């Protein structure tokens, strides 16, 4: 075979031909991607990567491959990640709040994802039940066993690396609810908002849930607003990406309402396509074009049928759609568009 699927090569024509044959046998539909993955492995082994680097890449690929396989049967189900401290005990307000939230969101046919450890993570699993839970456990020197609710469940995944674990949280979640926690929770909150703010992960509801009697997230919100917002270190609208909730019911409503009209999005060339659960009529379309003109690069917001790329991939082709050329500096305004679409559906 001389038909190389990609210009990304090892530099050894004979080896590239052998890889091309293997890629074709493995997965003809995605042979270019398979080819490039194998080429990358070959180049790592033949260039300057040391053994430690090779071990890191190998372990990361194994973890991701296994995780994709575990989540695959549940791709059609909405999932909410729950973050918070491992040090909070059963009976404490934050624990009971996380447990109740998980129970209520599971009753709305969602599943939950937590870190699989004790504290808030166990509360999430206890509330949702093992059947509606995923555990993405990190193996630490001082804490590696999963909690009693999820241990032994086939939806429990053990990770060596934080970065692969975070990839799965972000890739598989449709919403995020954070309760009080330590350094890890702070890391997750700021990284999550950074990824949404920069468009590296799709827009999603981010809820900071304060249990009864707590002002943890109110203080966090005040700090970020005053020290980052007033100093111009974040955009004026960036705080629209997050909501502080003071009751479980408020948190559940924020998560579920996000998908009242909005379903998902996809870039097709220069155009951003929104898939919706309802049709946008002419009057609403005119209103959206006027209100959200600042985030449109050229043209306007239009109704469309499924694009050829979406049809090729069988990508929710039955849903209604709008599309526009999006200014990628304005992710906060994009969230405002989603909220507006959902508000109309609620009226």
N, C-alpha and C positions, 0 to 999 in steps of 0.2 A: 504494500500500500504506500502510495506517495502523496495521498490527499491528506495533508496535515490539517487538523481541525483549527489550529491556531498558529499565529506567528511567534508565540511565546514558546521557545524551544530549549533543549538542553545544549545545543551546539554540536551534537553528535547525530548525524542524519540517520545512521542505522538504528541507534537507540530510539530516536524519535519515531521512526517507522514502527518499531516494536510496540512502543507506547500507544501509538495511534490504533494499532490492531486491538490491543487490550481495551482501550477506551470504547471502541466500536462494539466489542463483545460485551462489555460491562453494561453500557447504557447508551444505545444509539441516539436517543432523543437529546441527551445532554453530554454528548461525547466531547464537546469542546471543553466543558468545565472539568470533566473527568481527566481529560488529557492534561490540562493545566495543573491540576492537583498532583498528578503523578510526576510531571516535569518538575514541579516545585520540590517534591521529595528528592528527586534525582539530583537537582542542582544543589540542594542543601548538603547532600552526602558527598558531592564532588568539589564543593567550594570550601569556604572557611568556617563553616559551622562546627563548633566543637561537640563532643559527645553530650554535654549537658544541654546544649541548644537542641540537638536532635531529640533528646529525651523529652524536653518540654513540648516541642511541636507534636511529637508522636502521642504523648499523653493527652494533649489538648484536643487533637483530632479524634482520639478514641472517646473522650468524654462527650464531645459534641455529637459524634455519630450515634452513640448510645442514647443520648438525650433526645435527639430528633426522633428516634425509633419509639421511645416511650411516649412522647407527646403526640405522635402522628395519629393514633386512633381518636384523639379528642380535638382535632383541629377545628371542628365545627362548633365547639362549645366555648362560650365566653369564660375567661379566667381572670381572677383578681389576685394580685400578689399582696400579701400582708407582711409588713415589716414592723419590727419593734424589738425591745430588749429580751434577751434570754434570761435575765436576772429577775424578771417579774414573776411572782408566784401565783398559783391558783388561789382565788378568793380576793386578790387585790383588784381595785377598780379597773385598772388597765387590762388585766387578764380577762375579767368578766366582760368588759366592753368588746375586746377582740373576739371572744367566744360568741357573743351575741351577734356581732356584725357578721361573722362567718356563717352562723346559722341562718340569718335573714337573707344573706346574698345567695346561699345555697338553695334556699326556698324559692328564689327567682331563677332557678336552673343555671346558676353559675357554678364554677368550680373555683377552689382557692389554691394558691401556691404559697408555701412558706419555706423558710430555711430548714425545717424539719427538726430543729433543736427544741430546747425547753422554752418556758416563758411564753411570750406572745406567739411564737411559732406553734407551740403545742396548743395554745388556746384556739388558734385558727383551725387547726386540724380537729380539735375536739368539737368545735361548734359546727363545722361543715360535715364531719364524719369522714372516715377514711375513704369511702366510695367516691366522694367529691373532692378529694384532696390530692395534691402533688407535694412531695417533699424534695427539696433540692439542698441536700446536706453538704456542708463543707467539713472536711476532715482536718481537725485541729489537734495539736499536741495535747491539749487539756480538755477537749470536748469534741467527740467525734460520733458518739452514738445517737441515733435518731430517737425521737420521743416514742412513747409506748403506743400512740394512736397510729402512727404511720410505719413503724418498724415492721419489716417483713412484707410490706405492700409492694406490688410490682411497679407502682408509680413513685417509689422512692429512688432517687438518684444520688449517688455519692460523688462529690467533686474533690479533686486535689487542689484545683486552682480557683481563686476568687473570680478571675476574669472570665473563665468559661461559665461559671455559675451565673455571673451577672448577665452574660449574653443570653442565657436561657430565660432568666427573669424577664428581660426586656423583650425578647423575641416572642414569648408565649403569652404575655399578659395583655389584657384589654383594659385594665384599670389597676390602680395602686392605692392602697390604704396604709398609712403609716401611723403607728402609735408611739408613745414615748420610748426612747431608747438611747443608747450610748454612741460611741464613735461610729459603730457600724451603721446605725440608723441614720446618723448625720451624713455619712458617706453616701448611703443609698439615696437620701432625699436630694442632696445637691447634684449627684451624678445623674439621677433621673431627670431633674429639671433642666440640667445642662443639655442632655440628649434631646429632650423635647424642644427646648429653646433654639437649638441649632439644627433641628430637622433630622437628627441622626436616628431618632425613633419616632414612630407615628404619634400624632396627638392622642392623648388618652386622659381620662379623669385621674387627677392626683389629689387625694383627700388626706388631710392631716387631722386625725381623729383624737380629740382630747377626751379622756374619760371624765366622769363626773368629779368635780372638785379640782381638776387639773388646769393649769394655765401654760403647760409646756409649749404647745404649738402657738398659742397667742403670743408668748414671749419671742418665739422663733420668728413669727411673722412680723412682729414689731421691729426686731433687730434687722431683718433682711430689708424691710421697707425703708427704715431710717438710714441704716449704714450703707446699704447697697443702692437702694432706689434714689434717695435724696442726693447721694454723691454722684449719680449718673453712671454707676458701675453696672447697672442693668437697665433695660429699657422701661419706660413708664408703664407699659402694658404687660410686662413679663409676669407680674404677680397674678394675672388672670389665668395663668397656667396651673394654679394651685388653689385649693379651697380648704379653709379650716372649718371642721365640723365639730359640734359639741354634743351631738346625740347620734346614736347608731342609725336611727331612721333618716336623719339628714345625710349621713354618709351613704346609705343605701340608695337614697333618691338621687344623689349626685352621680353615683356610678351608673345607675340604670338609665337615668335621663339622657346621658351622653349619647346613647344609642337609640334614642326615640325615633329620630329621622336619619341621622348619620349612621352609615354602616361601616365604610372603610374608604381608603383612598389609594391611588396609584398614579405615579408619573408615567405618562406615555409620550415619549419625546419631550418637548418643552411644555406640554400641557399637564396640569394636575387634574385628575378625574376623581370626583367624589361619587361614590356609590351610595344611594339613598333608599330607604324603605318606603318612600312615597314620591309622587311626582310633584315637581315645583311648577305652579301655574304661571301665567304670563305676568300677572300683577306682582306676585312675589319675586319673580325673576328681575323685574324692573327695579324693585326696591333693593334687592341685593346688589345689583350693579351700581346703584347710586351710593349705598352705604359703604361698600367694600371696594370702591374704585382705587383707593390708595395702595391696595396690595395686588392690583392687576397690572402687569407689565405692558400688555398691549391687548386690544380687543376688549372683550367683556366676558361675563359669565353666560354660558350657553347650555341649553339642554341638548343631550346627545344620546344616541344608542351606544351599545357596547362597541368599543374600538376593535379593530382587527386583532391587535395584540391580546386583548382580553378574551376575545372569542377563541383565539388559538390556545390560550391557557385555560379555557373554561373557567374564567375568573368572575364569578357572580354575574353572569351575563343576563340574568333575569331581572336585575334591579334597575330602578330609575337612575339617571346620571345627570350631573352637570360637570362642565369643565371650564378651565380658565388658565391663562399663563400667569403663574404665581411668582411674586417677588419673594425670593427665599430669605429675605431679611425680616419677614413679617410673620413669624410663626405664632406670635401672640394674637395677632389679628385673625389668623386662620382659626384659632380656637374660638374667637368671637363669632366667626361665621358659623361654626358648628353649633354654638349655643343658640344663635338666631334661628337656624333651621329647626332645632329641637323645640324652641319656644313656640314656633308656629304650629308644630304638630300637637303641642299640649293645649292650645287654645280651643 
